[in-house]
């Protein structure tokens, strides 16, 4: 305890660790630009991003961490939409990503279909009424309600409907699917529903890739006195990619912000005066949005033995901070959280630290499941853009980014020092 209190004192008498705001904005603008196609699986957007991140790691002075290489290659199945994704309700042409999204697991579907608006339970309909038609489900302000079980029953499509139009109140949230041939669902905003909808025209061209090839990216900084002990700093660099030729998902907060923090931390710790006792490994994971694919693969094929990892700090959604920061696994590793909390109090970085238990919601999960002490940190409050086309660099406030850098860098220094 006396050693830790001395460490806190020494860390806090130093100036706030420098974080280059111009460099941060440059990374965010680059990774969210259209040339990376949403860092997904159309036009190899994620692979282009991986090469950019490796270049930045090298420029910062990191060494390649994958047996002398920057990349750890692997593959997984994914459904993609490289060409047309269009929808017209009645006579109104909808804007992809803005007015509507399609289920990420649906297959190619092209045609004109009649629409039946449902307002009764499943048992009240017959196959003759619904077969080959789109069913419209609108529970927003209509007084019609389906509970979760009812909705799942409709999605199983017992009557052979062609698809479903699902009306959302205010937000369209997309994702990634590793399977195809799901029941076609088109989600539309309530604002685009004008009068009774009787017809829909759909043009969705999907391409299922059973073995999409991607890679984790990693660099490291050798420890000054204990190079065979490691602290990992991780962040996923992939995002949702494209939904057709017109809509791409920039992923500024999720997770260009985490990647920018990872690269800033790498630049900071390569400076000789900041080099810690333990080695630091910086990993940008692929395939997080597709089900934590990159981190799962790494824990199955680790380059650094997992029992040599002193701690892992996973970073995501670091572009806000109005309401503080959440720490997942805080209750699982109370001693480390006590250090984290003490550093935050001493430095006055975040207005509040939230504590969560175990959660399979990001790339820390498979590590902690295999015994690696791990935190997953993300900021709270501010903008609501998430998994949509509105998550752009221009509106990302970086409210507490500098303070988050100060807290995270000092926690990493504490974890990577002899004690």
C-alpha positions, 0 to 999 in steps of 0.5 A: 500500500505504501508503494502504491501511495508513493506511486500515486504521489509521483504520478500526480506531481508530474504534468498532465501527460501530453495528448496531441489533439491535432493528431487525434483529429487527424486519425478520426478524420482518416478512419471515418473517411469514405475511402475506408468504407466504414471499416467493414467488409465491402471493398476491403475497408477494414483491411485498408484501415489495418494497414493505416494503423500499422503504419501509424504504429511504426511511425510512433516507434512501436515494434511489430508484435506478431512474430516480427509482423504487424498482422495476425490474419484470420477469417470468418463468415460475413454477409455484405451488401456491396451493391444496390440497397433500395426501398420505396414505400408507395411512391416515396423513395427512401434514403438508405441509412437515413430513412431505412435499414435492412436486416444485416442477415438478409439475402438478395431480394428484388421485387414489388410486394403488397403490404398488409398492416398487422393489428391483431395477434398472429392467430387471427391471420391465415396463410392466404392473407399473408403469403408472399406479402410484406407485413407492416408492424407499427407499434409507434403511437398506434396503440397496437402492441406486441410483446417479445414472444409475439414479435419472435413468432412473427419473425419466424414467418409461419405463413410464408410472408415475403418480409416485414416492415418494422417501424422505429420511433427515432433511431435506426441501429444497424449491425453485422451478420455472420449468417444470411438467409434471415427473414427479410426485415426493413426497418423504417423511421416513423416519419417516412410513413405517410398514410396507409402503406399498400405496396413496397418495392425492394432492391437488395443485393447481398453477398455472403462471404464464408471466409472473409480474410482480415487481421488483428494489428499489433505493435509493442514497446519492450519493458525496461526491466521486465520485458517478459511481463506484459500489459495489453492496450486494445481497441477494435478498429472495424465497424459496420461497413457499407449498406449498399453503394449509398450508405456507409457507417463512419464509426467515429465514436465506435471505435475510431475514438478508441483507436486514436487513444490507443495510438496516442498512448503508443506515442506517449510510451515510446518516449524514453522517459515514459517507458515502463518496467513491463512490456506494452502490447497495443492490439487493434482487433478486427471483427469485433462488430461481427461477434468479438472475432479478432479477440476470440482468435487471439486468445486461441492463438496467442502470440504472448502467453496469456499467463504473462499478461499482467493486465489488459485495458480495452478501449471503446467509445471514448469520444464523450465523457460528459457523464464520466466513464464506465469500467466493465469488470470493475467488480471482478477486479476490485484491487485494480479498480481501487487503483484506477479510482484513486488515480481518477480522484487524485487527478480529477479526470472524470466526473464519475466512474461507473462500475459494471461486472462481467459483460461479453460486450467487447474484446476484453471478454475472452481474455478475462474468461481465460484468466487475464485481469481486464477492464473495458472502459468507455465514456458516458453521456453526450451524443447518441449517435451509435451504429448509425450513419450519424456517428461522424467525426465532425460532431464527435465532441471529445468532451473528456478525451484529454482527461481520459488520456491522462487517467488511462496513461497513468493507470497503464504506468501503474500496471506496468511498473514493478510492485 
